[in-house]
């Protein structure tokens, strides 16, 4: 098959197709026409080489721009193209996500990057008051840290690591098996790309030692259950000078005796007497901000009714403003009555079914004073 056929036509996509579409089309066609799946078919082999050449061009932004402008002429006289061994390199894209280090990764001869240290988790319990105000605190963690003796290199003082001769410092070795080029971790340096002939006696060549560290932690106002705080670079150190991971602090807020929380809203239950419910009044709620919040109770309020105090809730995390305080009223019925209280309640019951008699005048005032202990 001639390679003068339009690359976009070969990959069965529009000239305006994005990178993801081009890659998807190539993978589908490469799987269809790969020689391993069409043994002995010269047409399939030629088709496979042609689509590989097309993809090798269009996946590269610079090559694609040149092709869009000049067509195949852009790659004449050694200016580009593809084919040959590049076919196998491009085809391995299909298997990168499946076979990991065995395929495609590190193509182009680049040196393998050092492996970053592991991230760590620390669970911290705080009170609701601390979540409201925020706090500065310290924690102590046991963690693998860079060795001070060798500065994390793993080599004994006065020496240094040498480039691995087996992989040339790439950390991987390659071998061709049929139509595939297989990459594996170098068995000599274990993927490091370097050999330490004289290791540090303290870390034994790993570049890390176990340490106990004390870290300062800033807990901002408004944090909630499950809020995560990241301390960059305070996780496990990477081997032989590789970057350290991060430390994640997960916050857990202890249950409060009075308040429950939902986002920035605080909820509390407030028991009141049935006389206060009938006649109205007020109650004082101690807030997490240290102030007392006066809640007005309207006359005739029912049990379960919620009253809202604007701006008396939790602060907005890393923002401005505060939530609300919601009080749920619970009307309490007395279980023990004095003789006088019972007489007044009997009088009240008589007024519920008929016109008020003269004796009931001022009843509510008397009832309130009796149950208030006046």
N, C-alpha and C positions, 0 to 999 in steps of 0.2 A: 504494500500500500504506500502510495506516495505521500511524503510528509508535506507536500505543498497544499494539502487540504487544509482549509481554515481550522485553526485550533479550537475555536468555539464550536464549530460544527462537529469536530471530532468528539468533543466532550458533551455534545447535545445540550448546550446552554446558550443563553443570550449573551451578547457582548456586554450588557449591563449587569450581568450576574455578579453577586458578591462572592467573597472568598469562600464562605461556608458552602454556598451552592456549587461552586466549582469543585471543591474538595469532595462533596457528596457525590456529584456526578462521576468524578474520576474513580472513586472507590467502587461504585457500582459496576462501572465498565471494566475496571481492572480485575475484579473478581470474576466477571463473566468471560473475559478473554485471556486470562492468565494461562500460560503454556501448561502448567501443572494440571489444569482442568480440561485442557484440550490437547492431549498428547498427540504429537505427530501432525497437527493441523497448522500448516504454514500460514494460512490466512489469519488465524487467531493470534499466532505469534507476531505477525506483522502489525495487526491491529493493536495488540498490547503495547508494542514498541512505540507506535504512533501516538496513542493516547497518553503514554508515559512522557513522551517528548512534549506533548501539548501541555500536560499538567505541570511539568518541570518549568515551563516558561510562564504560565499564567499564575502560578502560585507565588512567584517573585514579583513584587510591585514594580521594580525597575524594568525587568524583562517584559512584563505585561504592558507597561507604558510604551516601551520601544516597539513592541509588536503591534499595539493598537495604532501607532503612528506610521510605521514603515512596513508592517507585515513581515513576511519571512526574510525580506532583504535585510532586516535589522540584525540577523544572525549569520549572515554570509561572511566569509573570510575570517572565520574563527570568532565571530562576535557573540556566539551563544549557541543555542540549539538544545542539546540533550541527547538522549539515546545512550547506547552502550551500557556501561556500569551504572549510570545514573538511573536507568530503568529500575534496577533492583532497589536503589536507595529510595526512590519515590514510592515504589510499591509497598515498602515496609511501613509507610504511613498508615496503611490499613490496619496493621496489627499493633501499633504503638500502645494503644490503650489496653490491649488484651495481654500482650506478653511483656510489657514494662521494659526492664533493662535488657531483655533478650533481643529486642528489635529496635532499630531506628534511633534510639536515644543516643545522643552524643555524635551523630553523624557530622562529618565535616572536620573531624580531627581535633575538636576543642577539648581542653582538659576538663575532666569531671570536677564539678563544683563540690567543695567540702560540705558535708552534711551538717545542717543546722541542729543545734541542741534541742532536746525535747521541751515542750511546754509543761508547766506544772500547775496544779490546782491547790488552793488553800481555802478552807471554809472558816468563816468568821461569824460569830454570833454577836449581835448588837441589840440594844434596847430600842423601843420606839422613840424615846426621848433623844437618843443619839442619832437615830435616823432623821428626826426633825431638825436638830441643830447642826448635825455633822460633827466630825471629831478628827483630831490628829492622834495617831497611835503608832505603835511599833509592833512588829511580829518577828518571830524567830523561826527560821526554816533551815533544814538540813538539805544541802544541795551539792551537786557536782559543780565545782568551779575551776577556772583555769589555774593550772599549777604555777605557783609563784617562782619556783626554782628554775623552770625552763620557759617561763612566760607563755605556757600553753602549747609550745611547739612539739613537745614530746622527746626532744633530743637533749642529750647531756650538754651541760654548759661547755661552750667552746667548740661544739660540733653542730652539724646541721643535717637535715634530711637530704637524701640523694634521690634524683629522678629514677623511677623504676625502669629498668632496661627492658623488661618484658613488654610493657604497654607504652613505653615512651612518655610516661607521665599522664596518659589519658585516663587511666583507671579502668579501662576496658580493653578487651582483645576481641578481634573479629575473625570469623571463619565463614567461608562460603560453603553452603550445603545445597547442591542442586541450583534452583533458581533463587534461593534465599541467602541473604547475608545475615549471619547471626552474631550478635554481640553479647558477650558475657563479662561479668566482673572479673578483673584480672586476678588470677589465683595467687600471684606472688605478693602484690601489695594490698590485696583485698579491696580494691577500688580507690585507694588513697592516692595513687599516682606517684607516691614517694616511699622510699625505704629508709627506716631509721636503723642504722647499723649500731649505734651506741645510744641506747635509750636513757632517758632521765631516770635516776634511781628512785625519785619520790613518786612519780606517776607511772613509771614503767613503760614509758613511751606513749601513753594515751593522751597526755597533755591536760588531764583533769584529775582532781583529787576531791574527796568529800570534805565539805566545810559547813560550819554553822554560821549563818549570816543573820544579822539584825537589820530589818528594813523599815523605813518610815513609810507610813500609809496615810494618805489623806482621804477621808470619807466625806464626800460633799453632802450638804443638807438636801433632804428629799429622797434619799435612796430608798429602795423598796426590797421586798423579799426577792432573792435571786439576782439582784443587781450585781454586775461583774465589773471589777476594777482590774485593769491590766498594768502590770509593772514591766515595761519593756526591757528585755535583756537580763531579767532576774531569774530566768528558768535555768534548765540544765545547760552547762557550757558545751559547746560543740567540741568534738575530738580534734586534737592537734591544731588549735587556733581557729576552728570554725565558729561562726556566730552562735551566740547563746540563744536559747528559746526565751519565752516570756512566762511570767508568773501571773496567773489569774486568781484573783480573790473573789470568792462567791459569798455574798452577804446573806445572812439569815436573821430576820427580825423576830425577837422574842414576843410572845403573847403579852398584851397589856391588860392590866386589871380592869380598866375602865373603857378603853377605846378599841374599836376594831377599825380596820383600814381597807379602803378600796380605792386604789389609785391615790389621788390627792385628797380624797374625802374621808373624814373621820366620822365614825358612828358611835353613839353611846345610848344606853337605855337609862331613862330617868323615871323612877317611881314617884308618883304624887298621890296625895290623898284625894278621895272622891269629892271632898268639899272644894279643894283647889280646882279640881276638874270642872266642877259645876260653876264656881264663882269666878274663876280666873286667878291669876297671880303671877309670880315669877320664880325662877330658881337660878342658882349660880353654879356654873360648871367650871372647874379648874382646867385651863387649857394647857397644852404642851408648851406653849410659848411663855408660861409662867404667869399669865394674867387670868383673872376670873371673867367669864363671859356670862352676862345676864341674859337669860332666855325668858321672854314674855310668854305667858300661857293665857290664851284667850278663854273666856268663859264658855263652858259647854264642850270642852275638848273631849274627844273619845280616846279610849285606850288603843294604842297602835298608831295614832296620828304622829307624823314626823314634822318637826320644826327645824328650819335651816338657819344657821348663823353664817352669813357670808364672810369669807376671808379668815375663818378660824380653823382651817384644816391644815394639811401638810403643804410645805413649800414645793414648788415645781422644781424637779431635778434639773440643774444647770439651766434654769430659766428664770422668769420673773413671775411674781404673784404667788398666791396660795389658794388652796382648795377651800372647801366649806366644812363646817361642823354640823352634822345632822343628829338631832336628838329625837329618839323614839319614846313617846310617852307611854307609860304603863300605870294605869289607875289602880291603886291598891284599895281593897275592901277591908275595913277593920274587922278583926275576929273577936275582940272583946269590947263591949260597950258598957259605959257607966249608966246608972239609972236615968240621969238627966239626958244623956245622949240618946238613949232609947226613946224617951218621951218625945224629944224633938223630932226623931225620925218617924215616929208614929204620927205626929202632927203633920209632918211633911207628906206622908203617905195619904193622909186624908185630903190634902190639897191637890193631889195628882188627879183625882177622879171628879172633882166638883169645884164650884166657885170657892175662892178663898174666903174663909170666915175672918172676922176681925182679929181672932186670936192668932191667925197666921201672919199678921202684918209684922214685918221685921224679922221673919223666920230665918231668912238666909243669913242675916247679920248675926243672929244668935247662934245659928248652927256653926258658922265659921269660927266664932269665938270659943265655942265649947270644944270643937275638935282641935283647935289651935292651943288649947290649954289655958285660955285666958280666964 
